[in-house]
């Protein structure tokens, strides 16, 4: 059975073929959905920036790897100014002298 990664995920594995310091320590791949690519490209930024999150995982067979997810970068929203509180209404003056 072939492993089929979910969209916007990836994996990094220890490079067991490394024989030189110039070789990468880890290798892997990612699968990015066309929709995420279109969404990010349509924002007009160049280069396109992804947010990446990573978890250390272990396979059922005991092999360690790093699991990755990709998404749009988090952009914190500016806090809106608090709505002004309504001014307290002035207390009406004593109406005892009013004839009606």
C-alpha positions as CSV (number, residue, x, y, z in Angstrom):
1,X,0.0,0.0,0.0
2,X,1.4,3.4,-1.0
3,X,1.2,6.3,1.4
4,X,-0.8,9.2,-0.1
5,X,-0.2,12.4,1.8
6,X,-3.1,14.8,2.6
7,X,-3.1,18.1,0.8
8,X,-1.0,20.8,2.4
9,X,1.2,18.4,4.3
10,X,4.7,17.0,4.0
11,X,7.3,14.9,5.8
12,X,11.0,15.1,6.4
13,X,13.1,12.0,7.0
14,X,16.7,11.4,8.1
15,X,18.8,11.2,5.0
16,X,20.2,7.7,5.3
17,X,22.1,8.2,2.0
18,X,24.2,11.1,3.4
19,X,27.9,10.5,2.8
20,X,29.2,14.1,2.7
21,X,28.7,17.2,4.9
22,X,27.2,19.0,1.9
23,X,24.4,16.5,1.7
24,X,21.2,17.4,3.5
25,X,20.5,16.0,7.0
26,X,16.9,15.4,6.1
27,X,14.9,14.9,2.9
28,X,11.3,14.8,2.1
29,X,8.4,16.3,0.1
30,X,5.3,18.3,0.5
31,X,2.0,18.2,-1.3
32,X,0.4,21.7,-1.7
33,X,-3.1,22.0,-3.0
34,X,-3.8,24.1,-6.0
35,X,-6.4,26.1,-4.1
36,X,-3.9,27.1,-1.4
37,X,-1.4,28.1,-4.2
38,X,-4.1,30.1,-6.0
39,X,-5.2,31.8,-2.8
40,X,-1.6,32.9,-2.0
41,X,-0.7,33.9,-5.5
42,X,-3.9,36.0,-5.9
43,X,-2.7,38.1,-3.0
44,X,0.0,39.4,-5.3
45,X,3.0,38.9,-3.1
46,X,6.2,37.8,-4.7
47,X,7.7,35.5,-3.5
48,X,4.8,33.5,-2.1
49,X,5.1,32.9,1.6
50,X,3.7,29.8,3.4
51,X,3.3,29.1,7.1
52,X,4.9,25.8,8.2
53,X,4.2,23.9,11.3
54,X,6.2,20.8,12.3
55,X,5.8,17.8,14.7
56,X,8.3,15.1,15.6
57,X,6.7,11.7,14.9
58,X,7.5,8.1,14.8
59,X,6.2,5.5,12.4
60,X,4.6,2.2,13.5
61,X,8.0,0.6,12.5
62,X,9.9,3.0,14.8
63,X,11.4,5.3,12.2
64,X,11.5,9.0,13.3
65,X,10.4,11.8,11.0
66,X,9.1,15.3,11.0
67,X,5.5,15.8,10.0
68,X,4.7,19.2,8.3
69,X,1.6,21.2,7.5
70,X,1.4,24.2,5.2
71,X,-1.1,27.1,5.3
72,X,-1.4,30.8,4.7
73,X,0.8,32.9,7.0
74,X,-0.9,34.1,10.1
75,X,-1.4,37.8,10.1
76,X,-2.5,39.2,13.4
77,X,-5.5,41.4,13.2
78,X,-5.1,44.9,14.6
79,X,-7.3,45.4,17.6
80,X,-10.2,47.7,16.9
81,X,-10.6,50.8,19.0
82,X,-13.1,50.1,21.7
83,X,-16.5,51.5,21.0
84,X,-17.0,54.7,22.9
85,X,-19.4,54.2,25.9
86,X,-22.5,56.3,25.7
87,X,-22.3,59.4,27.8
88,X,-24.3,59.1,31.0
89,X,-27.5,61.0,30.8
90,X,-27.8,63.9,33.2
91,X,-30.2,63.3,36.0
92,X,-33.3,65.5,35.6
93,X,-33.7,68.3,38.0
94,X,-36.3,68.0,40.7
95,X,-39.7,68.4,39.1
96,X,-41.7,69.0,42.3
97,X,-42.5,72.6,41.4
98,X,-43.9,71.7,38.0
99,X,-47.7,72.3,38.1
100,X,-48.8,69.3,36.0
